[in-house]
Amino acid sequence: MFNELVYDILIITYLIVALCLIGLVLIQQGKGADMGASFGAGSSATIFGSSGSGNFLTKSTSILAVLFFVISLFLGNMTANRVKATDEWNNLEVPAEQSIPEDTIPSASAEPKAANEDVPAADTDTNVPE
């Protein structure tokens, strides 16, 4: 019971962290975003400018990424030894018994079956050299 509660809380936290991480990555501006504007301004030093100590968005993204991977490891560890519940419909080891009522079985037709003309007859000569 306790494991199921922890598992549910971790799954919900995992989804929230994943959505926040996606949102933060999409909000951020890339390093090459100022490259086009820098050619017109004449300041070529800002093309590959230093990233500095990082602002709030990059620090938040780093924290969420670490949290995402840690929760992934915990969830993987919790589900690795979990046994799946099987029901009788998914058990393929024992074949299901099928009973077909005799009135549904079609009777043999009086007409002979037509020979399959698309397939050539097999050679009956067994002394064919290989």
Secondary structure as GFF3:
##gff-version 3
##sequence-region A 1 130
A	DSSP	alpha_helix	2	27	.	.	.	ID=ss1
A	DSSP	three_ten_helix	31	34	.	.	.	ID=ss2
A	DSSP	alpha_helix	35	41	.	.	.	ID=ss3
A	DSSP	three_ten_helix	44	46	.	.	.	ID=ss4
A	DSSP	alpha_helix	56	80	.	.	.	ID=ss5
A	DSSP	three_ten_helix	102	104	.	.	.	ID=ss6
###
